[in-house]
Amino acid sequence: MSYAVLFAGERSLTAKLEMRLKKLIPINEPLTITGAVARKTRKVIECVAAISLNDGTIVAEGKATQFVIDVNQKNPGKSNE
């Protein structure tokens, strides 16, 4: 899900990550993994992801809350006075 944030042009740190396995995943079965930004505010980005089999059956789902970080700020969480 971090790649979805990067492709949206932001840098972030994962604050919360939830994954749910819905079905057992067969060994040696090709999988499709998708991820997207679901909601974005100035400081928080919420992402969703899914893993599915080739027939479209979703075998796992996830969501994450990520804090947007400013890579130019020297001390995150403190003012740069």
N, C-alpha and C positions, 0 to 999 in steps of 0.2 A: 504494500500500500504506500510505502514511502516513494516508490517510483511514480505513482500517480501524482503525488505532491510535487515532486521534482519536475515532472512534465507540465505541471500547472505553473511552474516558474517560482516556486517557493522552497525554502529550506525549513525543516521541522525536526522536532524530537517527539517520539512516541510517548504519550502520556497514559494511554489505556488501549489494550488490544484484547478483543474477544474473538474466539474461533469456535465453530460448532461443526462437528463431524456428523453428517446426516446419514451416510451409508459407508460401509466398508469399501475401501479403494482396492480394486484388483491389482495384483502384481503384474508388471510389464504392460499395463494398459496406458495408452497415450492420454494425457490430460490437457485441458484448456484452463488456464488461469487468467482471470480478468480482475481488474481493479479500477476504481474510479473515485473521484472526489464527489461526495454527496452534498456537502454543505461547507461553506467557507465564510469565516468572519475575519476581522482584522488580526486576531490573535489565535484562533482555533480553526482547525480543518478536520472535518469528519470524512472518513473514507469507508468504502465498502469493497468487498472482494468475494469472489466465488471460484470454486474449483469444480469443473464438470467433466464428464466423460464425453467421448466423441458423439454419442447419441443425444447429448444435451442434458443428461441427468446430472443434477447438481449433487455433488457428494460432500461438499464442505462450503461453509459461508463464514465470513468474518466481517468485523467492523473495527475501526480504530479511531481514536481521538488523538490529534497531534497538535502540539503547540508550534506556532510559527516562530522562528528565531531570526534575528537580525545578525547576519554573519559579520557585519561591520562594527557591532557593539563589542567593546573590549571586555566588560564585566556583565554578562547577562544577569538580570534581576536587580542591578544597581544602576543608578543614574550616572551618566558620564560627565559629572561636573568637574 
